[in-house]
């Protein structure tokens, strides 16, 4: 089990000003200078490429070049989930389980 305390010599910061927080089967990476966040699944090896609608929304919201896209989502989780479901119907994403989706390869 990886925890924040296990990072280089007990520090919580990775290279390039990135902090990480392992919680449950997820890990949130956050840039301490820009505030950009990226949250990923770590539970099982096959889950690593999965996307969660709310995690994806937060990535867009904290990425300056993409932040304008959040104006299309009044309810961050529900609207992003609806968007993922539309992408699934168009065969861009596949539904894995729960609210986890993955890009069609």
C-alpha positions as CSV (number, residue, x, y, z in Angstrom):
1,X,0.0,0.0,0.0
2,X,1.4,3.3,-1.1
3,X,0.9,6.4,1.1
4,X,2.0,10.0,0.9
5,X,4.7,9.2,3.5
6,X,6.4,6.8,1.2
7,X,7.5,9.4,-1.3
8,X,11.1,10.3,-1.6
9,X,12.6,10.4,1.9
10,X,9.2,11.0,3.5
11,X,8.4,14.1,1.4
12,X,4.9,14.5,-0.1
13,X,6.0,16.2,-3.3
14,X,7.0,14.5,-6.5
15,X,9.2,16.0,-9.2
16,X,7.8,19.0,-11.0
17,X,5.8,20.4,-8.1
18,X,3.3,17.5,-8.0
19,X,1.7,16.3,-4.8
20,X,-0.2,13.1,-4.6
21,X,-2.9,11.7,-2.3
22,X,-3.8,8.0,-2.3
23,X,-7.3,7.4,-1.1
24,X,-9.1,4.0,-1.5
25,X,-8.5,2.8,-5.0
26,X,-7.8,6.2,-6.3
27,X,-4.9,8.6,-6.4
28,X,-5.2,12.4,-6.9
29,X,-2.1,14.1,-8.3
30,X,-2.1,17.9,-7.8
31,X,0.3,20.5,-9.1
32,X,1.2,22.6,-6.1
33,X,2.0,25.7,-8.3
34,X,-0.8,25.6,-10.9
35,X,-3.6,23.7,-9.0
36,X,-4.1,21.3,-11.9
37,X,-5.4,17.9,-10.7
38,X,-5.5,14.5,-12.2
39,X,-7.3,11.7,-10.3
40,X,-6.8,8.1,-11.4
41,X,-7.9,4.6,-10.6
42,X,-5.2,2.4,-9.0
43,X,-7.3,-0.5,-7.6
44,X,-6.4,-3.2,-10.2
45,X,-4.0,-3.0,-13.1
46,X,-6.9,-3.2,-15.6
47,X,-8.5,-0.1,-14.0
48,X,-5.6,2.3,-14.5
49,X,-7.0,3.6,-17.9
50,X,-10.5,4.1,-16.5
51,X,-12.1,7.5,-16.4
52,X,-14.6,8.8,-13.8
53,X,-16.9,11.7,-15.0
54,X,-16.3,13.8,-11.9
55,X,-12.5,13.3,-11.9
56,X,-12.5,14.2,-15.6
57,X,-14.5,17.4,-14.9
58,X,-12.0,18.4,-12.2
59,X,-9.1,17.8,-14.6
60,X,-10.8,20.1,-17.2
61,X,-11.7,22.7,-14.5
62,X,-8.0,22.9,-13.3
63,X,-6.4,22.9,-16.7
64,X,-6.2,26.5,-17.9
65,X,-6.4,25.7,-21.6
66,X,-9.6,23.6,-21.0
67,X,-11.3,25.4,-18.2
68,X,-13.7,27.2,-20.5
69,X,-15.4,23.8,-21.2
70,X,-16.8,23.7,-17.7
71,X,-19.4,26.3,-18.8
72,X,-21.2,23.4,-20.7
73,X,-21.7,21.5,-17.4
74,X,-24.1,23.1,-14.9
75,X,-24.1,20.0,-12.7
76,X,-20.5,18.7,-12.9
77,X,-21.1,15.0,-12.1
78,X,-24.5,14.4,-13.7
79,X,-23.8,16.5,-16.9
80,X,-20.4,14.9,-17.4
81,X,-21.9,11.4,-16.8
82,X,-24.5,12.2,-19.5
83,X,-21.7,13.3,-21.8
84,X,-19.8,10.1,-21.2
85,X,-23.0,8.1,-21.9
86,X,-23.4,9.9,-25.2
87,X,-19.8,9.1,-26.1
88,X,-20.5,5.5,-25.2
89,X,-23.5,5.6,-27.6
90,X,-21.1,6.9,-30.3
91,X,-18.6,4.1,-29.6
92,X,-15.9,6.5,-28.4
93,X,-16.0,5.2,-24.8
94,X,-17.1,1.9,-23.3
95,X,-18.8,1.5,-19.9
96,X,-16.6,-0.6,-17.6
97,X,-18.5,-0.6,-14.3
98,X,-20.2,1.8,-11.9
99,X,-19.3,5.2,-13.3
100,X,-16.0,4.1,-14.8
101,X,-15.5,4.5,-18.6
102,X,-12.6,3.8,-20.9
103,X,-11.6,5.0,-24.4
104,X,-12.4,2.5,-27.1
105,X,-9.1,1.3,-28.5
